[in-house]
């Protein structure tokens, strides 16, 4: 009798655990999908309203050398890569510095910069896989090829790493200023514009084009989109990948300097 009751309670506990696990998994997937599509709606909505206003209201056939169809193709394709860039890793670093939680990670065998990145990068890889799958489906109905999509996604993932290193270098400000979150928020707004997430950078007037051409941000969205649409050939792809790795090393060096100096003043007392 006792064995039967134990078996019964054991089975009930396992069923409850499975039920809770399924519920948590569904909740996580629901939050992820809501966040994924929610972030995509804003840039797409802005661009669609803008293109509609320019072409439908003015009767123009081209804008900055691009037709309405080309601008729409850019809008829908850029969404695949705008979801890959970014992440809140740099915000997590600031929170660790502000609260004193950085002290715990200093005892681990891997650096806090690397640990924070790889802890959040898995989700971005899943997002990249999902975006690639959506892009692969789109190749059946558009002129985009799988090869160009792969090259574009590789450039976007490199851009994600550059973005994190840049944000991590800025996060060292938190060692000296408690409200360093504001710096990263300004950075994110600038990146949204200069990455080509909100508008194609090719429509920027020539006299202002040097602004985005001399920053690495165009590698995040605009560059991958150009590759996926076939606007950049293999030679240009290799060229801009090389530029990306140069920025990668530059920001890594910036992190080594800024964090090396700042850690000497860290007391781990929290905020």
C-alpha positions in Angstrom: 0.0 0.0 0.0 2.8 2.4 1.0 4.7 1.5 -2.2 1.6 2.2 -4.3 1.2 5.6 -2.6 4.8 6.5 -3.2 4.5 5.5 -6.8 1.4 7.5 -7.1 3.0 10.7 -5.6 6.1 10.2 -7.6 4.1 10.0 -10.8 2.0 13.0 -9.8 5.2 15.0 -9.1 6.7 14.0 -12.4 3.5 15.0 -14.3 3.4 18.4 -12.4 7.1 19.0 -13.2 6.5 18.2 -16.9 3.5 20.5 -16.9 5.4 23.3 -15.3 8.3 22.8 -17.7 6.0 22.9 -20.7 4.3 26.0 -19.4 7.6 27.8 -18.8 8.9 26.8 -22.2 5.8 28.1 -23.9 5.9 31.3 -21.9 9.6 31.8 -22.9 8.9 31.1 -26.5 5.9 33.4 -26.4 8.0 36.2 -25.0 10.8 35.6 -27.5 8.4 35.6 -30.5 6.7 38.7 -29.2 10.0 40.5 -28.7 11.2 39.3 -32.1 8.3 40.5 -34.1 7.8 43.6 -31.9 11.3 44.8 -32.7 10.7 44.2 -36.4 7.5 46.1 -36.6 9.0 49.5 -35.7 11.6 49.9 -38.5 9.4 48.3 -41.1 6.5 50.5 -40.1 8.6 53.6 -40.3 10.0 52.7 -43.7 6.7 51.7 -45.2 5.1 54.9 -44.2 8.0 56.9 -45.5 8.1 55.2 -48.9 4.4 55.4 -49.3 4.5 59.2 -48.5 7.3 59.8 -50.9 6.0 57.8 -53.9 2.2 57.8 -53.6 1.9 61.5 -52.5 4.5 63.1 -54.8 4.1 60.8 -57.8 7.9 60.2 -58.0 9.1 57.2 -59.9 12.5 57.0 -58.1 14.0 58.4 -54.9 17.8 58.7 -54.5 18.2 56.4 -57.5 15.9 53.6 -56.0 12.5 52.6 -57.2 9.6 51.9 -54.9 10.0 48.1 -55.4 13.8 48.4 -54.6 13.1 50.3 -51.4 10.4 47.7 -50.4 12.9 44.9 -51.1 15.4 46.7 -48.9 12.9 47.1 -46.1 11.8 43.5 -45.9 15.3 42.1 -46.3 16.9 44.4 -43.8 14.5 43.1 -41.1 16.4 39.7 -41.3 19.6 41.4 -40.2 18.3 44.1 -37.8 17.2 41.3 -35.5 20.7 39.8 -35.4 22.5 43.0 -34.4 22.5 44.3 -30.8 21.6 42.6 -27.6 21.6 43.9 -24.0 25.0 42.4 -23.1 26.6 45.8 -22.6 23.7 46.9 -20.3 24.3 43.7 -18.3 28.0 44.7 -17.8 26.9 48.2 -16.5 24.5 46.5 -14.1 27.3 44.2 -12.8 29.5 47.2 -12.2 26.8 49.3 -10.6 25.6 46.6 -8.2 29.0 45.2 -7.3 28.1 41.9 -9.0 31.3 42.1 -11.0 33.2 40.7 -8.0 31.7 37.3 -8.4 32.7 37.0 -12.1 36.2 38.1 -11.3 36.7 34.7 -9.6 35.8 32.7 -12.7 38.4 31.3 -15.1 37.0 33.3 -18.0 36.9 37.1 -18.3 33.7 38.9 -17.6 33.6 40.4 -21.1 33.8 37.0 -22.7 31.5 35.3 -20.2 28.7 38.0 -20.6 28.9 37.8 -24.4 28.7 34.0 -24.7 25.9 33.9 -22.1 23.7 36.0 -24.3 25.1 35.1 -27.7 23.2 31.8 -27.8 19.9 33.6 -28.1 21.3 35.8 -30.9 22.5 32.7 -32.8 19.0 31.2 -32.5 17.6 34.5 -33.8 20.1 34.4 -36.7 19.0 30.8 -37.5 15.3 31.8 -37.5 16.0 34.8 -39.7 18.1 32.6 -42.0 15.2 30.2 -42.3 12.8 33.0 -43.1 15.3 34.3 -45.7 15.7 30.9 -47.2 11.9 30.7 -47.7 12.0 34.1 -49.3 14.6 32.9 -51.9 11.8 30.8 -53.4 9.8 34.0 -54.3 12.6 36.6 -54.9 15.9 36.9 -56.7 17.8 36.5 -53.5 20.1 33.4 -53.4 21.1 31.2 -50.5 24.8 32.0 -51.1 24.2 35.7 -50.8 22.0 35.1 -47.7 24.7 33.1 -46.0 27.3 35.8 -46.7 25.0 38.5 -45.5 24.3 36.6 -42.3 28.0 36.1 -41.7 28.6 39.8 -42.0 25.6 40.5 -39.7 27.0 38.1 -37.0 30.4 39.8 -37.3 28.5 43.1 -36.8 26.9 41.8 -33.7 30.3 41.0 -32.2 31.6 44.5 -33.1 28.5 46.1 -31.6 29.1 44.2 -28.3 32.7 45.1 -28.1 31.9 48.8 -28.8 29.2 48.8 -26.1 31.5 47.0 -23.7 34.2 49.6 -24.1 31.5 52.3 -23.4 30.3 50.3 -20.4 33.6 51.0 -18.6 32.1 54.5 -18.0 30.1 52.9 -15.3 33.2 52.7 -13.1 33.1 56.5 -12.9 29.4 57.4 -13.5 26.4 55.6 -12.0 24.0 56.7 -14.8 26.1 55.3 -17.6 23.0 53.6 -19.0 22.3 56.9 -20.8 25.4 56.6 -22.8 24.4 53.2 -24.2 20.9 54.4 -24.9 22.3 57.2 -27.0 24.7 54.7 -28.7 21.7 52.5 -29.6 19.8 55.4 -31.1 22.8 56.4 -33.2 23.4 52.8 -34.3 19.7 52.4 -35.4 20.2 55.3 -37.8 23.8 54.7 -38.9 23.4 50.9 -39.4 20.7 51.3 -42.0 18.0 49.8 -39.9 15.7 52.8 -40.3 16.6 53.9 -43.8 18.9 52.6 -46.6 22.2 54.5 -46.2 22.5 54.8 -49.9 19.9 57.6 -49.8 21.9 59.7 -47.5 23.2 62.8 -49.4 26.8 62.5 -50.6 28.1 65.3 -48.5 26.9 63.5 -45.3 27.8 59.9 -46.4 31.2 60.1 -44.9 29.5 59.9 -41.4 28.3 56.3 -41.9 31.2 55.3 -44.2 33.7 56.0 -41.5 32.0 54.0 -38.8 31.5 50.2 -38.5 27.8 50.5 -38.0 26.9 50.0 -41.6 28.2 46.5 -41.3 25.3 45.6 -39.0 22.3 45.9 -41.3 23.0 47.9 -44.4 26.0 45.9 -45.5 24.4 42.4 -45.0 21.2 43.7 -46.8 23.3 44.8 -49.8 25.0 41.4 -49.9 21.7 39.5 -49.7 20.2 41.6 -52.4 23.1 41.0 -54.7 24.2 44.7 -54.7 27.7 43.7 -53.3 29.6 41.0 -55.1 32.1 38.6 -53.5 35.0 41.0 -53.7 33.1 43.7 -51.9 32.0 41.2 -49.3 35.6 40.2 -48.6 36.6 43.8 -48.5 34.0 44.8 -45.9 34.6 41.6 -43.9 38.2 42.7 -43.7 37.2 46.2 -42.5 34.9 44.5 -39.9 37.8 42.5 -38.5 39.9 45.6 -38.3 37.2 47.3 -36.2 36.9 44.2 -34.1 40.6 44.3 -33.1 40.4 48.1 -32.6 37.5 47.8 -30.1 39.1 44.8 -28.4 42.2 46.9 -27.8 39.9 49.7 -26.5 38.4 47.3 -24.0 41.8 46.2 -22.8 42.8 49.8 -22.2 39.6 51.1 -20.7 38.8 48.1 -18.5 42.4 47.7 -17.5 42.6 51.2 -16.2 39.1 51.2 -14.6 39.5 47.9 -12.8 42.3 49.4 -10.7 39.7 51.7 -9.2 36.9 49.0 -8.7 36.0 48.4 -5.1 33.0 46.0 -5.6 30.8 47.8 -3.1 27.8 48.1 -5.5 25.2 50.9 -5.9 
